[in-house]
Amino acid sequence: MGLLNWFSKPAEPVLSRLPTGSFTFDSEGRILASTLPQSFSAAHMRGISQLILSTFRKAQQLQMPSGELIAEYGSLRLTARELRGGAIVFLNPRSLSQK
């Protein structure tokens, strides 16, 4: 059987689009609504929501309340706005022309 594997073509890499959309969550980190594609897992949303909640809470403890958090990765921009304990998060891919 190993001989047949030599002649098979290797799997071509699949490019996937970066997510575009938003989601909201409550003060417990539960996802309330989302416009993100189904390919963006709920586990990723929960992880992001927990990080954002802890950041907003730490800022509150340090008496530096913040209403907005912006994180820029190489090709993705994440904007979170506080909403009465929860937040709304916007995910946007950055274009090549943006710095």
N, C-alpha and C positions, 0 to 999 in steps of 0.2 A: 504493500500500500504506500510506503514511503516514496517509491519510485514515481507514482502518479503526482505527488505533491511537487516534484521538481518541475513538471510541465504546466502546472496551473499558474495562472497570473496572480501576482500579489494584489491584495485589495488596495484600490486607489484611495488616497485620503479624501475625506469628505469635508468640504468647507461648510460651516453653518453660519447663519447670520447672527449678529449680536442682537440681543433682545431690545425691543423698543416698546415702551408702555409704562404703566404705573400700577401700583397696588397700595392699598391702605390697610392698616392694622390698628387694633385697639391697644390699650395700656398693658394688656397681658401678652401681647405679641401675636394674637390670633388674627389671621388674614381675614379681612372683611370683604374686599372686592379687588379684582385684578383685571387689567386689560393686557397683561403680558401673554405671549403665546404659550400654548400648552407644553411646548418643549422646554420651557423654563420651569424647573421643578419647584414644587411647594416647599421642599426642604431648603432650597436656596433662598426662597422668600423668607422662610422662618429664620434662617441664619442671619440674613441681612436685618430683619426686624429686631432680633435680639441685640445685635451690635448697635443699632441706632438707638434703641431704648436705653441701653446701658450708657451710651455717650450722652444722651440728653439728661439722664439722671445724674451722672457724674458732674456735668456742667452745673446742674441745679445745686448739688451738694457743695460745689466750690463757689457758690453764689455768683456764677457767671451764666445765667440762663441764656439759652440759645434757641432761636426759633427756626433756624435753618442750618443744615449740614450739607456741604458739597464735597464729594470725593471724586477725583479725576484719576482714572487709570489710563494706561496707554491708549486704549481705543474706546473706553466707555466712561460716561459721566453719570454719576449717581447724585441726585438732589433729593434731600429729605426735608420735609417741613412738618413741624410739630403741630398736632391737632388735639388739644385737650387730653394729653396723656398718651395718645397714639400718634400716628404720623402717616403722611402720604409720601411715597417714594416714586420718583421718576427715573427711569433708566433710558439713556439716550446714547446711541453710538456716536462717536466723534468722527467727523469727516477728516480727510487727509489735509484739508486746507486750514483746519483749526490748530492752534498751538496749545 
